Amino acid sequence: MNSRRHPGHRQRGATLVMGIVFLTLLMLSVTIAFRMSNNNLKAVGNMQSQAEAEASAERAVEQLISTDGIFLAPAATNVPQDEYGVTVAIAAPECTQGVFVEAYTSSDPNANYYSPQLAPGSNSGYMETHWNIAATASGAGSGARVVVNQGVRLIMQSDPNPCP
């Protein structure tokens, strides 16, 4: 019995070689996709840590300025670690500008610097003060560090001078 030779008899290992090449390319593309997604996950995690630190700093500043006592005796403040693992250090508020308020210069009929004893345009005994508060938030686990500056405008009694 004569055996016929198949036309593709000489190409017997070509399918195996092509399969290995395609599997290698597939494995390479999966590895690249995994590394890219891993890097993207790290970037998103870093952005989230930064946003949490910024929110913690803003919350600490808002709590600090909710009373005017800090402006009467400016001092640095440290806020203990919050639920996100962020610690906030607030520098002493810095008065950047202070201007004496003249009597009867506001359109507000209930302003507390009106007095019938004062002549219009005289010193009312109050100052319009502008403050800068710098808060530095540091994430313990993430290493995120954010500095937030908050401006505050207050009208305060001018004696003693709150804004030297």
C-alpha positions as CSV (number, residue, x, y, z in Angstrom):
1,M,0.0,0.0,0.0
2,N,1.3,3.3,-1.0
3,S,1.1,6.1,1.4
4,R,0.3,9.4,0.0
5,R,2.3,12.3,1.1
6,H,0.2,15.3,2.2
7,P,1.2,18.6,0.6
8,G,1.8,20.3,4.0
9,H,4.0,17.4,5.3
10,R,7.1,19.6,5.5
11,Q,5.3,22.2,7.6
12,R,4.6,19.9,10.5
13,G,6.0,22.2,13.4
14,A,4.8,25.5,12.0
15,T,1.5,25.5,13.9
16,L,3.2,24.9,17.2
17,V,5.7,27.7,16.6
18,M,3.0,30.1,15.6
19,G,0.9,29.2,18.6
20,I,3.9,29.8,20.9
21,V,4.5,33.2,19.3
22,F,0.9,34.2,19.7
23,L,0.7,33.0,23.3
24,T,3.9,35.0,24.0
25,L,2.4,38.2,22.4
26,L,-0.8,37.6,24.4
27,M,1.1,37.2,27.7
28,L,3.1,40.3,26.9
29,S,0.0,42.4,26.2
30,V,-1.7,41.1,29.4
31,T,1.4,42.0,31.5
32,I,1.5,45.5,30.0
33,A,-2.2,46.0,30.7
34,F,-1.7,44.8,34.3
35,R,1.2,47.1,34.9
36,M,-0.7,50.1,33.4
37,S,-3.8,49.4,35.5
38,N,-1.6,49.0,38.6
39,N,0.0,52.4,38.0
40,N,-3.4,54.0,37.4
41,L,-4.6,52.5,40.6
42,K,-1.7,54.0,42.5
43,A,-2.2,57.4,40.9
44,V,-5.9,57.4,41.8
45,G,-5.0,56.3,45.4
46,N,-2.5,59.2,45.6
47,M,-5.1,61.7,44.4
48,Q,-7.6,60.4,46.9
49,S,-5.0,60.7,49.7
50,Q,-4.3,64.3,48.7
51,A,-8.0,65.1,48.5
52,E,-8.5,63.6,52.0
53,A,-5.6,65.7,53.4
54,E,-6.9,68.8,51.8
55,A,-10.4,68.2,53.2
56,S,-9.0,67.6,56.6
57,A,-7.0,70.8,56.5
58,E,-10.0,72.8,55.4
59,R,-12.2,71.3,58.1
60,A,-9.6,72.1,60.8
61,V,-9.3,75.7,59.6
62,E,-13.1,76.1,59.5
63,Q,-13.3,74.8,63.1
64,L,-10.6,77.2,64.1
65,I,-12.2,80.3,62.7
66,S,-15.7,79.4,64.0
67,T,-14.8,81.5,67.0
68,D,-12.9,84.7,67.0
69,G,-10.8,83.8,70.1
70,I,-7.9,82.6,67.9
71,F,-7.7,86.1,66.4
72,L,-7.5,87.8,69.8
73,A,-4.5,85.7,70.8
74,P,-3.0,84.1,67.6
75,A,-1.2,80.8,68.3
76,A,-0.3,77.7,66.4
77,T,-2.6,74.8,66.7
78,N,-2.2,71.1,66.1
79,V,-5.2,68.9,65.3
80,P,-4.9,65.2,66.2
81,Q,-5.1,62.5,63.6
82,D,-8.6,62.2,62.0
83,E,-10.4,59.2,60.7
84,Y,-8.4,59.3,57.4
85,G,-5.1,59.2,59.3
86,V,-4.4,62.9,58.6
87,T,-2.7,65.2,61.1
88,V,-3.1,69.0,60.6
89,A,-0.7,71.6,61.9
90,I,-2.1,75.2,61.8
91,A,0.3,78.1,62.0
92,A,-0.6,81.1,64.1
93,P,-3.0,83.3,62.1
94,E,-1.1,86.2,60.5
95,C,-2.8,89.6,60.2
96,T,-1.9,90.9,56.8
97,Q,-3.9,94.1,56.9
98,G,-5.7,96.3,59.4
99,V,-7.7,99.4,58.6
100,F,-9.5,101.6,61.1
101,V,-13.2,101.8,60.3
102,E,-14.7,105.3,60.2
103,A,-18.0,105.8,62.0
104,Y,-21.1,105.9,59.8
105,T,-19.4,104.5,56.7
106,S,-21.4,101.3,56.3
107,S,-24.8,100.9,54.7
108,D,-25.6,98.3,57.3
109,P,-28.1,99.9,59.7
110,N,-27.3,97.3,62.4
111,A,-23.5,97.6,62.3
112,N,-22.0,97.4,65.8
113,Y,-19.7,100.4,65.2
114,Y,-22.4,103.0,65.1
115,S,-22.6,105.3,68.1
116,P,-24.5,108.5,68.4
117,Q,-21.6,110.0,70.3
118,L,-19.3,109.6,67.2
119,A,-19.0,112.2,64.5
120,P,-19.3,110.9,61.0
121,G,-15.8,110.0,59.6
122,S,-14.2,109.7,63.1
123,N,-12.5,106.5,64.3
124,S,-15.3,104.1,65.3
125,G,-13.1,102.0,67.6
126,Y,-13.2,99.1,65.2
127,M,-10.8,97.7,62.6
128,E,-11.3,95.8,59.4
129,T,-8.7,93.1,59.6
130,H,-7.5,90.6,57.0
131,W,-5.9,87.3,58.2
132,N,-4.0,84.5,56.5
133,I,-4.2,81.0,58.1
134,A,-1.8,78.4,56.8
135,A,-2.7,74.7,57.6
136,T,-0.4,71.8,56.7
137,A,-2.0,68.4,56.5
138,S,0.1,65.2,56.5
139,G,-1.2,61.7,55.9
140,A,0.5,59.2,58.1
141,G,0.0,56.1,56.0
142,S,-0.1,57.7,52.5
143,G,2.6,60.3,52.8
144,A,0.4,63.0,51.3
145,R,1.2,66.5,52.3
146,V,-1.0,69.5,51.5
147,V,-0.7,73.2,52.5
148,V,-3.9,75.2,52.6
149,N,-4.1,79.0,52.9
150,Q,-7.3,80.5,54.0
151,G,-8.1,84.2,54.0
152,V,-10.4,85.6,56.7
153,R,-11.8,89.1,57.0
154,L,-13.0,90.3,60.4
155,I,-14.1,93.5,61.9
156,M,-12.7,93.6,65.4
157,Q,-12.3,96.2,68.2
158,S,-9.2,98.3,67.6
159,D,-8.2,98.4,71.3
160,P,-6.0,96.5,71.8
161,N,-4.8,96.6,68.2
162,P,-5.4,93.1,66.8
163,C,-3.3,93.7,63.8
164,P,0.1,95.2,64.8
